[in-house]
Amino acid sequence: MRLTLDPYAALESPLHRWWPRAKLVGLGLLMLGFASVQQVQLVPICLLVTAGLYLLSGLPWSFLRSRLRYPGLFLLGMVIALPLLSGNTILWQWGPLAIRQEGLLAMGLIAGRFLSIVTLGMLLLGTTPLLTLMDTLVSLGLPSLLAEMALLAYRYLFDISDQLALLRQAMRLRGFQPTGSRQSWQQLAAVTGTLLVRSYEQSERVYKAMRLRGYGHSRNSASQLRGWGRSSDIAAIGLCATISLTLIGLQVW
């Protein structure tokens, strides 16, 4: 399982050098513009802009491919039935199965927007260290408590993954084979319960250790990333806002 979000955050590309606060606002504006697209004719523009930004970032395609796998499978399960169920214009039919034009267009629109928005999110996470990103969110008004909770949750995902791997290895050494039977599901449920109990107990130990070290008494929530960077960083925000407004204007036109 790939849990690391920023293994390539130390690269030297224009997106990596973009001031984090300006980058968050600029890419956020692009996401809003892409989310507002309601016509499939505008989807290629979204994909073209997204591909250009990804090439500019210098991130390898394997980074995006590995992180789109599970969200892509979820999306596929959601939209694969649209061409078969939605619309009246039949393009191809074989017995009771028929592919409809309106369903195909809806599937293309949803898939295109999803791919563009998720890729922009991966760009933000892949070109900005997570600590820097959390500090940027705090500088924009996010409560520091929520930022700390997010960092702790991310940190202990790795520990939970290690515990899960140990439990699975212990089950295999004891001869467990997932067969889909009721007994197999009961054993998997027991392992899940064990993992949840261990996670809860560890969270209690971590909280007590943090309290003993003074957590919650003198929290400093001042961000180190105030300001908007150089003039080129601000110009990049303007470019992102222009693209989003252009997409909205094209729909109205």
C-alpha positions as a Markdown table, in Angstrom:
| # | Residue | x | y | z |
|---|---|---|---|---|
| 1 | Met | 0.0 | 0.0 | 0.0 |
| 2 | Arg | 1.4 | 3.4 | -1.0 |
| 3 | Leu | 0.7 | 5.8 | 1.8 |
| 4 | Thr | 3.5 | 8.4 | 1.2 |
| 5 | Leu | 2.1 | 11.5 | -0.3 |
| 6 | Asp | 5.2 | 13.6 | -1.0 |
| 7 | Pro | 8.2 | 11.4 | -2.0 |
| 8 | Tyr | 9.1 | 13.9 | -4.8 |
| 9 | Ala | 8.6 | 17.1 | -2.9 |
| 10 | Ala | 12.3 | 18.0 | -3.1 |
| 11 | Leu | 12.4 | 18.3 | -6.9 |
| 12 | Glu | 13.2 | 21.6 | -8.6 |
| 13 | Ser | 10.4 | 22.4 | -11.0 |
| 14 | Pro | 8.3 | 25.6 | -11.4 |
| 15 | Leu | 5.5 | 24.0 | -9.4 |
| 16 | His | 7.8 | 23.0 | -6.6 |
| 17 | Arg | 9.2 | 26.6 | -6.5 |
| 18 | Trp | 5.7 | 28.1 | -6.5 |
| 19 | Trp | 5.0 | 29.8 | -3.1 |
| 20 | Pro | 2.9 | 27.3 | -1.2 |
| 21 | Arg | 0.2 | 29.8 | -0.2 |
| 22 | Ala | -0.2 | 31.0 | -3.8 |
| 23 | Lys | -0.1 | 27.4 | -5.1 |
| 24 | Leu | -2.9 | 26.3 | -2.8 |
| 25 | Val | -5.1 | 29.2 | -3.9 |
| 26 | Gly | -4.3 | 28.9 | -7.6 |
| 27 | Leu | -4.8 | 25.1 | -7.9 |
| 28 | Gly | -8.0 | 25.5 | -5.7 |
| 29 | Leu | -9.3 | 28.0 | -8.2 |
| 30 | Leu | -8.6 | 25.6 | -11.0 |
| 31 | Met | -10.4 | 22.8 | -9.2 |
| 32 | Leu | -13.5 | 25.0 | -8.7 |
| 33 | Gly | -13.4 | 25.9 | -12.4 |
| 34 | Phe | -13.2 | 22.3 | -13.5 |
| 35 | Ala | -15.9 | 21.3 | -11.0 |
| 36 | Ser | -18.2 | 23.9 | -12.6 |
| 37 | Val | -17.9 | 22.4 | -16.1 |
| 38 | Gln | -21.3 | 21.0 | -17.2 |
| 39 | Gln | -20.6 | 20.4 | -20.9 |
| 40 | Val | -18.5 | 17.5 | -22.2 |
| 41 | Gln | -17.1 | 19.7 | -25.0 |
| 42 | Leu | -15.0 | 21.6 | -22.3 |
| 43 | Val | -13.6 | 18.5 | -20.8 |
| 44 | Pro | -10.6 | 18.3 | -23.3 |
| 45 | Ile | -9.6 | 21.8 | -22.1 |
| 46 | Cys | -9.5 | 20.7 | -18.5 |
| 47 | Leu | -7.5 | 17.6 | -19.4 |
| 48 | Leu | -5.1 | 19.6 | -21.5 |
| 49 | Val | -4.5 | 22.2 | -18.7 |
| 50 | Thr | -4.0 | 19.4 | -16.2 |
| 51 | Ala | -1.6 | 17.5 | -18.4 |
| 52 | Gly | 0.4 | 20.6 | -19.0 |
| 53 | Leu | 0.7 | 21.3 | -15.3 |
| 54 | Tyr | 1.7 | 17.7 | -14.6 |
| 55 | Leu | 4.5 | 17.9 | -17.2 |
| 56 | Leu | 5.6 | 21.2 | -15.7 |
| 57 | Ser | 5.9 | 19.6 | -12.3 |
| 58 | Gly | 8.4 | 17.0 | -13.3 |
| 59 | Leu | 6.6 | 14.3 | -11.3 |
| 60 | Pro | 6.9 | 10.7 | -12.8 |
| 61 | Trp | 3.8 | 9.2 | -14.3 |
| 62 | Ser | 4.1 | 6.3 | -12.0 |
| 63 | Phe | 3.4 | 8.6 | -9.1 |
| 64 | Leu | 0.0 | 9.5 | -10.6 |
| 65 | Arg | -0.8 | 6.1 | -11.9 |
| 66 | Ser | -0.2 | 4.4 | -8.5 |
| 67 | Arg | -2.4 | 6.9 | -6.7 |
| 68 | Leu | -5.2 | 6.9 | -9.2 |
| 69 | Arg | -5.7 | 3.2 | -9.1 |
| 70 | Tyr | -8.2 | 2.8 | -6.3 |
| 71 | Pro | -10.1 | 6.1 | -6.9 |
| 72 | Gly | -10.3 | 5.1 | -10.5 |
| 73 | Leu | -11.7 | 1.7 | -9.8 |
| 74 | Phe | -14.3 | 3.4 | -7.5 |
| 75 | Leu | -15.2 | 5.8 | -10.3 |
| 76 | Leu | -15.4 | 3.0 | -12.9 |
| 77 | Gly | -17.9 | 1.2 | -10.7 |
| 78 | Met | -20.0 | 4.3 | -10.4 |
| 79 | Val | -20.2 | 5.4 | -14.1 |
| 80 | Ile | -19.8 | 2.2 | -16.0 |
| 81 | Ala | -23.6 | 1.6 | -16.0 |
| 82 | Leu | -24.4 | 5.1 | -17.4 |
| 83 | Pro | -24.2 | 4.3 | -21.1 |
| 84 | Leu | -26.5 | 1.3 | -20.5 |
| 85 | Leu | -29.2 | 3.0 | -18.5 |
| 86 | Ser | -29.2 | 6.8 | -19.2 |
| 87 | Gly | -30.6 | 8.4 | -22.3 |
| 88 | Asn | -32.9 | 7.6 | -25.3 |
| 89 | Thr | -30.5 | 7.8 | -28.3 |
| 90 | Ile | -29.3 | 4.3 | -28.9 |
| 91 | Leu | -25.9 | 4.0 | -30.7 |
| 92 | Trp | -25.5 | 0.2 | -30.5 |
| 93 | Gln | -27.7 | -2.6 | -29.3 |
| 94 | Trp | -27.3 | -6.3 | -28.8 |
| 95 | Gly | -30.3 | -8.0 | -27.4 |
| 96 | Pro | -31.4 | -6.3 | -24.2 |
| 97 | Leu | -28.1 | -4.4 | -23.9 |
| 98 | Ala | -28.0 | -1.0 | -25.5 |
| 99 | Ile | -25.4 | 1.8 | -25.4 |
| 100 | Arg | -27.0 | 5.3 | -25.3 |
| 101 | Gln | -25.4 | 8.5 | -26.4 |
| 102 | Glu | -26.5 | 10.6 | -23.4 |
| 103 | Gly | -25.0 | 8.0 | -21.0 |
| 104 | Leu | -21.7 | 8.1 | -22.9 |
| 105 | Leu | -21.6 | 11.8 | -22.7 |
| 106 | Ala | -22.4 | 11.8 | -19.0 |
| 107 | Met | -19.7 | 9.2 | -18.4 |
| 108 | Gly | -17.1 | 11.3 | -20.3 |
| 109 | Leu | -18.0 | 14.4 | -18.4 |
| 110 | Ile | -17.8 | 12.8 | -15.0 |
| 111 | Ala | -14.6 | 10.9 | -15.7 |
| 112 | Gly | -12.9 | 13.9 | -17.3 |
| 113 | Arg | -13.7 | 16.2 | -14.3 |
| 114 | Phe | -12.8 | 13.5 | -11.8 |
| 115 | Leu | -9.4 | 12.9 | -13.5 |
| 116 | Ser | -8.6 | 16.6 | -13.8 |
| 117 | Ile | -9.5 | 17.5 | -10.2 |
| 118 | Val | -7.8 | 14.5 | -8.6 |
| 119 | Thr | -4.7 | 15.0 | -10.6 |
| 120 | Leu | -4.6 | 18.6 | -9.5 |
| 121 | Gly | -4.9 | 17.4 | -5.9 |
| 122 | Met | -2.0 | 15.0 | -6.5 |
| 123 | Leu | 0.0 | 17.8 | -7.9 |
| 124 | Leu | -0.6 | 19.9 | -4.8 |
| 125 | Leu | 0.4 | 17.0 | -2.5 |
| 126 | Gly | 3.3 | 15.8 | -4.6 |
| 127 | Thr | 5.0 | 19.1 | -5.0 |
| 128 | Thr | 4.5 | 20.4 | -1.4 |
| 129 | Pro | 5.9 | 18.8 | 1.7 |
| 130 | Leu | 2.9 | 17.8 | 4.0 |
| 131 | Leu | 4.2 | 19.9 | 6.9 |
| 132 | Thr | 4.5 | 22.9 | 4.6 |
| 133 | Leu | 1.0 | 22.3 | 3.3 |
| 134 | Met | -0.5 | 22.1 | 6.8 |
| 135 | Asp | 1.3 | 25.3 | 7.7 |
| 136 | Thr | -0.1 | 27.0 | 4.6 |
| 137 | Leu | -3.6 | 25.9 | 5.5 |
| 138 | Val | -3.1 | 27.3 | 9.0 |
| 139 | Ser | -2.0 | 30.6 | 7.5 |
| 140 | Leu | -5.2 | 30.7 | 5.5 |
| 141 | Gly | -7.4 | 30.3 | 8.6 |
| 142 | Leu | -7.5 | 26.5 | 9.3 |
| 143 | Pro | -7.6 | 25.9 | 13.1 |
| 144 | Ser | -4.3 | 24.6 | 14.2 |
| 145 | Leu | -6.0 | 21.8 | 16.1 |
| 146 | Leu | -7.4 | 20.4 | 12.9 |
| 147 | Ala | -4.0 | 20.6 | 11.2 |
| 148 | Glu | -2.4 | 18.7 | 14.1 |
| 149 | Met | -5.1 | 16.0 | 14.0 |
| 150 | Ala | -4.5 | 15.6 | 10.2 |
| 151 | Leu | -0.7 | 15.3 | 10.7 |
| 152 | Leu | -1.1 | 12.7 | 13.5 |
| 153 | Ala | -3.6 | 10.7 | 11.5 |
| 154 | Tyr | -1.2 | 10.7 | 8.5 |
| 155 | Arg | 1.7 | 9.7 | 10.8 |
| 156 | Tyr | -0.1 | 6.7 | 12.3 |
| 157 | Leu | -1.4 | 5.4 | 9.0 |
| 158 | Phe | 2.0 | 3.9 | 8.5 |
| 159 | Asp | 1.9 | 2.3 | 11.9 |
| 160 | Ile | -1.5 | 0.8 | 11.3 |
| 161 | Ser | -0.3 | -0.5 | 7.9 |
| 162 | Asp | 2.6 | -2.2 | 9.6 |
| 163 | Gln | 0.4 | -3.8 | 12.2 |
| 164 | Leu | -2.0 | -5.0 | 9.5 |
| 165 | Ala | 0.9 | -6.6 | 7.7 |
| 166 | Leu | 2.0 | -8.4 | 10.8 |
| 167 | Leu | -1.5 | -9.7 | 11.5 |
| 168 | Arg | -1.9 | -10.9 | 7.9 |
| 169 | Gln | 1.5 | -12.7 | 8.1 |
| 170 | Ala | 0.5 | -14.3 | 11.4 |
| 171 | Met | -2.8 | -15.5 | 9.9 |
| 172 | Arg | -0.9 | -17.0 | 6.9 |
| 173 | Leu | 1.5 | -18.8 | 9.2 |
| 174 | Arg | -1.4 | -20.4 | 11.0 |
| 175 | Gly | -2.8 | -21.7 | 7.7 |
| 176 | Phe | -5.5 | -19.1 | 7.0 |
| 177 | Gln | -6.7 | -19.0 | 3.3 |
| 178 | Pro | -9.4 | -16.5 | 2.3 |
| 179 | Thr | -12.0 | -18.7 | 0.7 |
| 180 | Gly | -15.1 | -16.5 | 0.9 |
| 181 | Ser | -16.8 | -18.7 | 3.3 |
| 182 | Arg | -18.7 | -17.5 | 6.4 |
| 183 | Gln | -15.8 | -18.7 | 8.7 |
| 184 | Ser | -13.3 | -16.8 | 6.6 |
| 185 | Trp | -15.3 | -13.6 | 6.8 |
| 186 | Gln | -15.6 | -14.1 | 10.6 |
| 187 | Gln | -11.8 | -14.4 | 10.9 |
| 188 | Leu | -11.3 | -11.3 | 8.9 |
| 189 | Ala | -13.8 | -9.4 | 11.0 |
| 190 | Ala | -11.9 | -10.6 | 14.1 |
| 191 | Val | -8.6 | -9.3 | 12.7 |
| 192 | Thr | -10.3 | -5.9 | 11.9 |
| 193 | Gly | -11.6 | -5.7 | 15.4 |
| 194 | Thr | -8.2 | -6.5 | 16.8 |
| 195 | Leu | -6.6 | -3.8 | 14.6 |
| 196 | Leu | -9.1 | -1.2 | 15.8 |
| 197 | Val | -8.6 | -2.1 | 19.4 |
| 198 | Arg | -4.9 | -1.8 | 19.1 |
| 199 | Ser | -5.2 | 1.5 | 17.3 |
| 200 | Tyr | -7.4 | 2.9 | 20.0 |
| 201 | Glu | -5.1 | 1.7 | 22.8 |
| 202 | Gln | -2.1 | 3.3 | 21.0 |
| 203 | Ser | -3.9 | 6.6 | 20.5 |
| 204 | Glu | -4.5 | 6.7 | 24.2 |
| 205 | Arg | -0.8 | 6.1 | 25.0 |
| 206 | Val | 0.2 | 8.7 | 22.5 |
| 207 | Tyr | -2.2 | 11.3 | 23.9 |
| 208 | Lys | -1.0 | 10.7 | 27.4 |
| 209 | Ala | 2.6 | 11.0 | 26.3 |
| 210 | Met | 1.9 | 14.2 | 24.6 |
| 211 | Arg | 0.1 | 15.6 | 27.6 |
| 212 | Leu | 3.1 | 14.8 | 29.8 |
| 213 | Arg | 5.3 | 16.7 | 27.4 |
| 214 | Gly | 3.1 | 19.8 | 27.7 |
| 215 | Tyr | 0.8 | 19.5 | 24.7 |
| 216 | Gly | -2.2 | 21.8 | 24.9 |
| 217 | His | -0.7 | 24.3 | 27.4 |
| 218 | Ser | 1.3 | 26.6 | 25.2 |
| 219 | Arg | 0.4 | 26.0 | 21.6 |
| 220 | Asn | 2.0 | 28.3 | 19.0 |
| 221 | Ser | -0.3 | 28.6 | 16.0 |
| 222 | Ala | 1.7 | 31.3 | 14.2 |
| 223 | Ser | 2.4 | 30.2 | 10.6 |
| 224 | Gln | 5.7 | 30.8 | 8.9 |
| 225 | Leu | 4.3 | 31.0 | 5.4 |
| 226 | Arg | 2.4 | 34.3 | 5.3 |
| 227 | Gly | 2.5 | 36.5 | 2.3 |
| 228 | Trp | 2.1 | 35.5 | -1.4 |
| 229 | Gly | 5.6 | 35.1 | -2.6 |
| 230 | Arg | 7.1 | 36.8 | -5.7 |
| 231 | Ser | 5.3 | 38.6 | -8.4 |
| 232 | Ser | 5.5 | 35.5 | -10.6 |
| 233 | Asp | 3.6 | 33.5 | -7.9 |
| 234 | Ile | 0.8 | 36.1 | -7.9 |
| 235 | Ala | 0.7 | 36.1 | -11.7 |
| 236 | Ala | 0.3 | 32.3 | -11.6 |
| 237 | Ile | -2.8 | 32.8 | -9.4 |
| 238 | Gly | -4.2 | 35.3 | -11.9 |
| 239 | Leu | -3.6 | 32.8 | -14.7 |
| 240 | Cys | -5.4 | 30.0 | -12.9 |
| 241 | Ala | -8.3 | 32.4 | -12.1 |
| 242 | Thr | -8.5 | 33.4 | -15.8 |
| 243 | Ile | -8.7 | 29.8 | -16.9 |
| 244 | Ser | -11.5 | 29.1 | -14.4 |
| 245 | Leu | -13.4 | 32.2 | -15.4 |
| 246 | Thr | -12.9 | 31.3 | -19.1 |
| 247 | Leu | -14.4 | 27.9 | -18.6 |
| 248 | Ile | -17.4 | 29.4 | -16.8 |
| 249 | Gly | -17.8 | 32.0 | -19.5 |
| 250 | Leu | -17.6 | 29.4 | -22.3 |
| 251 | Gln | -20.5 | 27.5 | -20.7 |
| 252 | Val | -22.6 | 30.7 | -20.5 |
| 253 | Trp | -21.7 | 31.6 | -24.1 |
